[in-house]
Amino acid sequence: MSQDTARDSTNMKDLVSTVMLFVPSVEGISHNLNEFTKDEDLLAGIDHLTEVLRRIVTGPSVVAGVQEG
């Protein structure tokens, strides 16, 4: 993990629980003016974030009698 990436979470870690969600950037370039992430990868990241937040708020869901783990 790059120092820039780690800084995003380490500044808050003593105050709140911290998690980082990554989406892929084209050619792996990040924290750079040339960084570009495809729309479909951004949307997938939003879907994952939405699911994490749903689980935080409501707890794991039960589907057909099988609880998420």
C-alpha positions in Angstrom: 0.0 0.0 0.0 1.4 3.4 -0.9 2.1 6.0 1.8 -0.5 8.3 0.3 -3.1 5.5 0.5 -2.2 4.6 4.1 -2.4 8.2 5.1 -6.1 8.3 4.2 -7.0 5.9 7.0 -4.2 6.3 9.5 -5.2 9.9 10.3 -8.5 8.8 11.7 -7.7 5.3 13.1 -7.5 6.4 16.7 -10.9 8.1 16.6 -13.0 5.6 14.6 -12.9 2.2 13.1 -11.5 2.4 9.6 -11.9 0.5 6.4 -10.7 1.2 2.9 -12.4 0.2 -0.3 -10.4 0.1 -3.5 -11.4 0.2 -7.1 -9.0 -0.6 -9.9 -7.4 2.3 -11.9 -6.3 1.8 -15.5 -2.7 0.6 -15.6 -2.6 0.6 -11.8 -1.9 4.3 -11.7 -3.2 6.0 -8.6 -2.6 9.2 -6.6 -1.4 10.8 -9.9 -2.8 13.3 -12.3 -2.9 10.5 -14.9 -5.1 8.3 -12.7 -8.3 7.1 -14.5 -10.9 4.7 -13.3 -13.5 3.3 -15.7 -17.2 4.1 -14.9 -18.1 0.4 -14.5 -15.4 0.0 -11.9 -16.6 3.1 -10.0 -20.2 1.8 -10.1 -19.0 -1.6 -8.8 -17.3 0.3 -6.0 -20.5 2.1 -5.2 -22.4 -1.2 -5.1 -19.9 -2.7 -2.7 -20.0 0.4 -0.5 -23.8 0.4 -0.5 -23.8 -3.3 0.6 -21.2 -2.6 3.4 -23.3 0.3 4.7 -26.5 -1.8 4.5 -24.9 -4.5 6.6 -23.7 -1.9 9.2 -27.2 -0.4 9.5 -29.3 -3.6 9.3 -27.0 -6.4 10.1 -26.5 -9.5 7.9 -29.5 -10.5 5.8 -31.2 -13.9 6.0 -32.0 -15.4 2.6 -33.9 -18.7 2.3 -33.0 -19.5 5.9 -29.2 -19.2 5.3 -27.5 -16.3 7.2 -24.7 -14.4 5.5 -21.3 -14.9 7.1 
